[in-house]
Amino acid sequence: MAVVITVPICLLLAVVGLAVHGRAEALGDARTTRAEVGLSLRIQALVHQLQRERGLTNGLLGGEKEFRPQLSATRKRVDTALRGMRSASAVEDVVQRHLRRLADIRAAADRGTAGQAATLTFYTSAVNALNAVDPVAETATGADRQLRDGLAALRELAAAKESVALERGLLNGVFAQGAYHGRAYIDFTEVRATRVAALTRFRQVATAPQRAALEKAFATEDAERATAYEKHAEGAADGSPLRADARTWWDAMTVLVDDLYAVQQSVGDDVRDRADQLSHDAELALAAYLVTGTLIAALVAGLAAVASRSLTRPLRGLAETAHDVARRRLPAAVARIQQSPQDSAQLLTPEDAQDTPDARLLGGAAEIAEVAASLQQVEHTALQLAAQQAGLRRNTTESLANLGRRNQSLVRRQLSLITRLERQELDPDALAELFELDHLATRMRRNAESLLVLAGQNPPRPTAAPADGLEVVQSAVAEVEQYRRVLIATVEPVRVRGHAVADVAHLLAELIENGLNFSPPAELVEVHGWYDAKDDTYSIAVVDHGIGMSEADKARAGALFSGSGSGEEALVAAPTRFLGHLVVGRLAHRLGEGAQVHLFDTPGGGLSALLVLPGRLLAPVEDPSTSPPPARPAVSSLLNGFRAGVARAEARNPQGASS
C-alpha cells in the first residue's frame, strides 16, 4: 500500500516542482523579453535611419546632387538615435567599433572623394553589426510558441527590411551612374535572394494579421513601381545602359521601407503584449503551484521513509536491465542486422529473445515486472525496425543497380547505332546533329554508370592500353553538357594505366560538371595537369570561378571523398546535391591507395578540386625525351597554391585523405 500511495505522490511532487520551476522561468523570460523587445525596437529605429543615410549617400556618390538636402536631415536623425543608445553597453560597444569613422565617411562623401563600394560596405557592416547585437536574437522564450514565433517573425522581418534597404541604396547608385559597374549586379541578385528567403521564413512564423500587413506593404502603388524598376534593372546584367530616374526609385523604395518598418513596429508591439500577458499568467500560476507544492511536500515527508524501502531494490534491478538493453544488447543486435544480408529473424540470438524478468527477481513487485516486459517489447520493436530499414536499404540499392544496368545496356546500343549512322552520313549538317546525339548519349552513359558506382556494382569500363593524360582529360570533357566552356590549360605529358583510365575520366567529368554548374554562364572552367617528381604523383586541377562552397559543405564533401561516406547508409541518407560527391569518393576509393581528392578556394573567388594520382597508376611516357611545356606564370602561381594547400591539409591530418 505504501508503494501504491508514495509513488504517485512523489511523481506529483516532481511534476509540481518542475511546474513551479517552469513558471518561474516563464515569468523571468516574459519580463526579460519585454525589456529586450523595447531595446530591439530602439535599435531598429537606428538601423532604419542608417539604412536611409546609406541609400542617400550612395545616390549622392553616383551623381544625384538632389539627394543632399534629404541626406542632411537624415544624418541629424541618425545622430539623435545614436545619442539614445548611450545607455545600452552592448550597443555602445558596437557603435564605437563600427561607427567611429562615420564623421570621416560623411566628410569624404560631401567632398566626392569617397569610394562608392567602400562607403556602401561601411554602412552595411554597421547595420549588420547592430542587427547581430539585437537582444531579440538571444531572448529566452520558454515554451510559449506564440512568443517564439513572434520573436522569429521580428528577426526575419529585420533581415528582409535590411535586404530591401540595401537594394534601395545599391540600385540608387546604379541608377545614378546609369549602368552596373564591378560586382554591382551580383550584389543586387544576392540581396534579392536574401530578401526572398527572409520573407519566406517570416510568412512561416507570422500570424495572419502580420502576414496581411506585409502583403499590404508590398501591394501599394509605390511597391509596384519599385518592382517595375527592379525588373528593368534585371535586364541590364550585360552592362547595357540603365535609363531610370534615381529619384523616383528612391521615393518608391523609401515608402516600401517605411511600410516595412511600420509592420516591424506592429510585430514588436504584438510580442511585447504577449510578454505582458505571459508575465501576468506566470505570476498567478506560480502562486498556485507554490501553495500546491507546499501541501504535497508535507504529505510526502510522512510517507517517503516507508515508500523508499519498497522501491529501491526493484527499481535498481529494472535500471540495470534497461542499461544492459540500451548499451549492449540492442546496439549489438542492430549492428548484426544492418551488416548481414540474411533475414532478420535468423539473426535474433537467444540473448535477444530472453523471457520477461520474473517479478520475484525484482523484489516481488508485479508493476515493476510489467514495466520490464514493456521494456523488452520496446527492444523487439526496435529490432524489427532495424531489420526493416536494412531490407529497405538493400532493396533500394538493388533497384538502383538494376535500373543502372538497364540504362547502361540501352545507352551502349544507342551509341553503337549512332556510330554506324555517323560512318554512313555524308551531309555535314546531319553529321553535326549525330555528333550532338552522340554527346548526349555519352552523358547518359555516365549517369547510368554513376548509378552503378553508387550501388557498388559497377565494374570499370575495360581499357586495354594506357592512355595519354590529355586524352583522359578530353574524354572527361566530352562527357559534360557545357563542354565548350572548359579550357584545357597546361597538361604535362603523362600516361595513365589502362585499368584506371575510365575511372579517372569519370571522376574528372563529375568534378568538371560540378564546376560548370556552380559558375556564371560566361565563365570558363580550367583544367591543369602536372607531374610531381618528388612524390611520384600526377595532379589534375579543375578550377572554377563560381560561388564557392562553405566550410561546412567542404568538410562534408571531404568526408565523402575520403570514403567515410561509403556504404548503403550513405547512398540512402545523403542529400541529392551530394550524390556527385559520393560518386567521386567511390571512384577514388576504387582507384586504390594514394588516390586523393582535395577542395580549395580559388584565389579571387570560386572553388578548385585537385585529383592526385599515385605513381602506380601511371605508365612511362612514350617519348621520354619530350620535355613538358613550361607553365605560364599564372599557372605556376596556381600550382604553388595547390601544393601549399595540400601541405596544410597533411599537417592537419598526418594520415591524409587517402581513399
Summary of the structure (lengths in Angstrom):
residues: 659
radius of gyration: 33.6
end to end distance: 65.1
largest distance: 104.2
contacts: 2060
relative contact order: 0.06
helix: 73%
strand: 6%
